[in-house]
Amino acid sequence: MLEFVGRLRELSGGKPVGFKLCVGRRSEFIAICKAMLETGVMPDFITVDGGEGGTGAAPLEFSNSVGAPLEEGLTFVHDVLTGFDLRQHIRVIASGKVITAFNLFSRMAMGADICNSARGMMLALGCIQARRCNSNKCPTGVATSHVGLMNGLDPGDKRRRIHNYQHQTVHAFGELLGAAGLLHPSQIRRTHVFRRISGDNVKTYAELFPPVRRGDFLKGYISAGYAHDFTLAVTHSFEAATDIDRTTAA
């Protein structure tokens, strides 16, 4: 896969190349990071999506069932890249139910450099969540190529809605940043966000997702939460090491 990333960069004349994923088997991403060190080839960005499900086009059985939720997936990707001392070379983009200013703030606290918003923009555009995206019969004209239904979108009106949503959300994010006493998004840390665990228990994201220090994995400091996946990760295959051994034995 990394050879393909390098080839795309070469063919595009050096344009940024990256990939998008929803974290599933954690050993697979660790294997990619090991391969980055082995080959010296790194993507310019990695977009991390969540398993929460997006538009109505997502298969019903996949939504909220396949892939790690964004919080867990995003923190994992950020921490593994940090542990391998690769994070400073790669931009991390969060994608998955990012709608409000606080969503922006919390995702950046988890390690995102940039946030994508698809659902928020669709709602601003007029989506009513009819969940008919895959049928070409979206009643609002947002997710269809049917000429009659597309007429429901008035560009003159909708562009103002999109602009207002984008502008006000970014403005509110700036207010949250100031309320936290910060001058720049790069200063946001997991200690800035709290989550109520139970009626009498509140923890910061730093307590829920203990961060990995830069270069720890290269120094052999691998915490128990990562140790098993490390033993399964191999650079030449997405198959776990145990699966490869089992196939060979068969």
N, C-alpha and C positions, 0 to 999 in steps of 0.2 A: 504494500500500500504506500509506503514512504517513497519507494522508487517511482510510483505513479505520481505522487505529489511533486517530486523533483522534476519529472518529465513535463508535467503541466506548467511548472514555473519556467522551464526552459522554452517550451513552445509558445508561451504567452509573453515572452520577452521580459520576464522578471516580475510580472504582476503578482500580487498577494494570492496565495493558494492555501486553502484550509479545508476542513471537513466538519461535518455536523454529526452528532451522535446522541443517543439516549443510553446512558450507562446500563448495561445488563450484567454480564459476567465481568466482575472487576478485574480478574487476571488478564483479560484481553487488553484493557487500557494500559495496565502495567507493562504488558508485552510490547505495546506500541512505544512506550517511553524508553524501554530497554533498547528497542530497535533504533530509536532516535540517537541514543548514545553510541550505538554500534556503527551506524551508517553516517552520522553527522548530518542527516537530512531531517529538517523540522518543518512543520507547517507554520504559516504565518499566523493563523488563528484556528481556534477550535470552538465551535458552537455547541453548547450543551443544552439539550432539550430535556423536558421532564416527561414522565410517563403518565401525566395527568390527562392526556388527551387534548386535542386542539379543536379543530372545526368539526362540524357534523359529518365530514368525510372520513373521519377516523373510524375504523371498524369498532363496533360496540364492545366486542370482547377484548379489544386491545386497550381501550381507554381505562386508565387507572389499574391496569392489570399487567401490562408488559413494560418493563424498564423501570429504573429507579425514579422516584419523585425528584423534581428539580433541586430541592434543597440538598438532598443526599448526594445526587449526582454531581452537582456543581462544586460542592465542597470537596468531594473526592477527587475530581479532576484537578482542581486548584492545588490541593495538598500533595497529590502524587507528582505533579509537575514541579512543585516547590521542593519536594524531597529529593528529586533528581537534579535539582538546580537548573531546570529548563524554563521555569516560569517567566523569567525576564525576557525570553526570546519569543514568547508566544502570547498573543492576545486571546483572552477567554471571553466568549460572548454567551450570555444567559438568554434562553428562549423557552418560555413556558408559563402561561398565565401571568405575564408581566403587564399590568394594567394601570396601577396607581403609582403615585410618587413614592409611597412607602415600599411598594414592590421593587422599584428601582433601588432605593436605599438598602433594603435588606439583601437583594441579590449582589450588590456591590460589596456589602459586608461579608458575603460568603466567598468573594474572590473574583467577581465578574468585572471586566474592564468596560464592557458595553452591554446594553440590554436590547433585545429585539422585542417588538410588540406587534403581534399579528391580530390576536383577539380584540385588543383594545381599539386598534384602527378599524377593524371590521364593525365593531359596535358603533363607533363614531360615524361610520359610513352608512349605517342604517340596518345592520344585521339584527334580526329578531330571534336568532337562535332556533330557527325552524328545523334545523338538523336535516336539511334536504340538499346539502352541498354536493353530495355524490349522485344526485338524480337529474341535474341540469334543470331543476324546477324551483330554484330559490325564489320565493315570492317577492323578495325585495330587490332582486336583480343584482345582488352583490356577488353571488357565486354561480353564475350561469352564463352560457353563451347563447341562450335563447333570445332572439331579437326582441320579441314582444316583452319579455320580462326585463331585459336590459334597459328598456325605456323607463323603468321605474327609478333609475339612477339619474339624478339631475346634477351634472358636474358643477354648475354654478353654485348650487346650494351645498352639495356634499363637500366641496373643497374647503368651504369656510368651516364646516363642522370638523373636518380633519385637522385643519390649521389650529382651530381653537383648542381641540383636545391635546394636540402636541404641545402647543405653547403653554397652556395652563398646567399641564402635568410636569413639564420641565421647570416651570416657575415654582410650583409647589415643592418639587425636589430640592430646589435651591433654598427654600425656606426651611425644610427639614435639615438640610446641611448646616445652615446657620444656627438653628435651634440646638444642634449638637455641638456647637462651638468649633465647627470645622470650616476650612477655607477652600478645600478642594476634594472631589470625590475620592482621590487616591488615599486620603487620610481616614476613610471609613474602615473600621475594624469590627470584628465579630463581637467585641465587648460593647459596641454601641447599640446592639439590638437585643431586646429581652423577649422571652416567650414564657407564658404561663403554662406550667406543666400540669398543675393540679390546683385545687382551691387555695392551698397555702404554700405553693412551691413555684418560684419564678427563677429561670436561669437565663444567662446570656447565651448567644450563639457560640461564644468561645468555650463555654462549659459543655454545651450540647455537641459541638463539633470541634474538639481540641485540635488546634492548628499544628501542622508539621513545620519544623524549622528548615530553613534553606539548606539544601545539601545533606540532610540527615541520612537519606538512603545511600548516598555515595560513601558515607562514613560508617555504614553498617548499623546505624541506629534505626531499626525497623520495629515499630511498636507491634504489639500482639494483634491489633486490629487489621494489620496489613500482612503479617507474616505468612499466613496460609496462601493468600493470593500470590505472593511473591514466589513461592515454591512452584506454583502452577504456571507462571508466565514464562513463555519461551519466545525468542525473537523471530523465529522462522515460521511460526504458525499461530493462528488464532485459537487452535485447539489447546486445551489445557494439557500440561505435561502428563498428567495421569491418563488422559484420553489417548494421547499419542502412544504411551507405553502399552495401554490396553490393546490398541489397534495392532501394534507391532507384535505383541504376544499372540494375538489371534492368528 
